[in-house]
Amino acid sequence: MTKREFEKFINQNLRNLSIEHQEELLIKIKDKWIPEVLERKLKNYTKCVKCGKYSFTRKFKTITVLETRIETTYVDAGYGDDDKYGEVEYLVEYSVCPICGYRKEKKKCYMRTIWEKGRS
């Protein structure tokens, strides 16, 4: 359906109503009915943030991976002179897109700090 066909459909269905009633009905369609229809339509789907395509939510796989990341482990309240950096191990849970395989991090759980050092 094109925009012109949609306008024709709306105008045919509203032509016998007063302009005030038409405005009231169009605002209700825009603010209430369309969001409700969209919510019902997309209730069982999840949109991938990378490919932008929808898939059934139950088709997204959940995987858990043990990862090590280098990050700031301690931040002082000053200029950063006493900040510490280190290698930290996390148990990370991902949701995997069934279409493109993109992994979106759902949650991560701190396991341990492998090593840590300061600036000096």
Salt bridges, closest charged atoms under 4 A:
ASP31 OD1 - LYS30 NZ 3.30
GLU67 OE1 - ARG69 NH2 2.93
ASP81 OD1 - ARG119 NH1 3.46
GLU89 OE1 - ARG112 NE 2.88
GLU93 OE2 - LYS106 NZ 3.54
GLU105 OE1 - ARG69 NH2 2.88
